[in-house]
Amino acid sequence: MSWSLRSLSRSFSLFNLAPLHTHLMLFLSSLVVYVYFAIAFSNTYFNQVGHQSIEYINSILSSTQQQTRFILDNYKNKPCEQIISQLRSATFNSNYAKEIGIFNPQGIIYCTNNSNESNIKLYSSIVTRLNESQNHETLSFTRAALTREYTILYLYADPDHYGVSISIPPRYLLRDIQMTLLPHNLEFSMFINQHRVSTGSNDHTILRQSMFSSEMFPIQIELHLSLRTYLHYLFTYSWLFLVLYLVVLLNHLQKRRESIEKLSLEHAVVSAIKNKQLHVCYQPIIDTQTELPIGCEALIRWNHPTQGNIPPDVFIPLAQRTGHIRELTELVIEQCIQIHQRHPLIMEGKYISINIDRELLLTESFTQYVGELVLSFPNFSDCFAFEITENGNFSAQELTMVAKNISRFHALNIRLFVDDFGTGYSGLDFVRQFAFHTMKIDKVFIKNLGHEPHLTMLLESMLQISDSLNMRAIVEGVETIEQLTVLKKLRVSYIQGFYFSRAIPEDELIEYFSANSAQPAELSAS
């Protein structure tokens, strides 16, 4: 129940995001689209209705034949006095027959349910159509011999040319067809052998006519499509318009809400940085030989008060776009310094790597800021390393500034890691131009390690590159024992991934380091 109320509340909150004129605009545009496509598909729709009405008449006549077939099968060549009771019984049980007669090969109806003896000659045109029909059956619109009223004459014969004549009042068929077409607000005319049997009331201007013919009988139905017909059709399927309108509206409102949230999120992330409401988590980096931690990577996290955990790949670009990436980086460095100051014994011999945005590599003032940190915190270069993501989107002028700042970091004895190696644009050229202490191989090369042989060869080539450039190597994204086993065989020295630990807050990191207190071989600056 609470879930339903929340969903309802969320829906109302979405509707409130748009002003009335926006609702009206979306409503009218949805209506135009609905009417356009509804009219475009109306031909298909009314064609289907027309064919259904023809099939309905075919089924009525076929059913009538089945009800009377026993007369032809059992009583032909017999005197009328032996047949008449059967004819009367068949007429009584039929829903459509008013008079049933039997005729001989000469085309003479010699017995009907109303007369012991008849001598009614069928028109030669009827006999001709009957003989030419593939199924030896036909229809005729003619006057009844006795009543002189117009009737629909349904005739069928056997191979011996004996047959049954069934008189069906036109109003019977017209009534049933009208009932079939009533839900569609359609008027019609019926033709038998091109003779008009009846015309609908046609009180409304006809916009279009469609003719449908039976393949079994010489009967046609002409549908009359008026303005009222189309309006009724549009109204009948108006629920499709409502669905379309709601989909368009909700899509618009969702995008608007996301836009508003994005703007509010930009404001919120700036506020969170300034008020130091973000926190750092740490993912241990492990020595593969001892399986003990030698350090960790600092990863910034944000738990929004109303939206919960916001992913870094969402709020870090916001910080970049709003020009607050340096403040965010300084916040991370500040928290990392504090953990070393609070736990000097546990953190001894262990470093923290900190991600440095490309924008900061182009800023001389950031390098000066780092120099001031080294002066105020003499062990800074032993306790920290900077991770720089491989990126080839530097102009020639920018590369000059990058080289200048990297040289300053080296002068301060700060270790530089090239992060996510193999996923950027520059690759080998990037690590060749600048001296890096460590190469961090991206997790995309580890995911299917052990299952795809080419990944192992690719990883081996990356390790050869790191060796040739006198760089250490850390493999990221290790999650399984199978991956660890392969990496050990490749003599990878350091790894990072969920197999040993996820990114954890400070208290859990200190507990983790305490539980793994043996000192591994240090990843020292060289």
Buried (B, 14 or more C-beta within 10 A) or exposed (E): EEEEEEEEEEEEEBEEBBEEEBBEEBBEEBBEBBEEEBEEEBEEBBEEBBBEBBBBBBEBBBEBBEBBBEBBEEBBEEEBEEBBEBBBBBBEEBEBBBBBBBBBEEBEBBBBBBBEEBEBEBEEEBBEBBEEBEEBBBBBBBEBBEEEEBBBBBBBBBEEBBBBBBBBBBEBBBEBBBEBBEEBBBBBBBBBBEEEBBEBEEEBEBEEEBEBBBEBBBBBBBBBBBEBBBEBBBEBEEEEBEEBBEEBBBEBBEEBBEEEEEEEBBEBBBEBBEEEBBBBBBBBBBBBEEBBBBBBBBBBBBEBEEEEEBEBEEBBEBBBEBEBBBBBBBBBBEBBBEBBEEBEEBBEBBBBBBBBBBEBBBBEEBBEBBBEBBEEBEEBBBBBBBBBBBBEEBEEEEBEBBBEBBEBBBEBEBBBBBBBBBBBEBBEEBBEBBBBBBBBBBBEBBBEBBEEEEBBEBBEEBBEBBEEBEBBBBBBBBBBEEBBEBBBEBEBBBBBBEBBBEBBEBEBBBEBBEEBEEEBEEBEEE
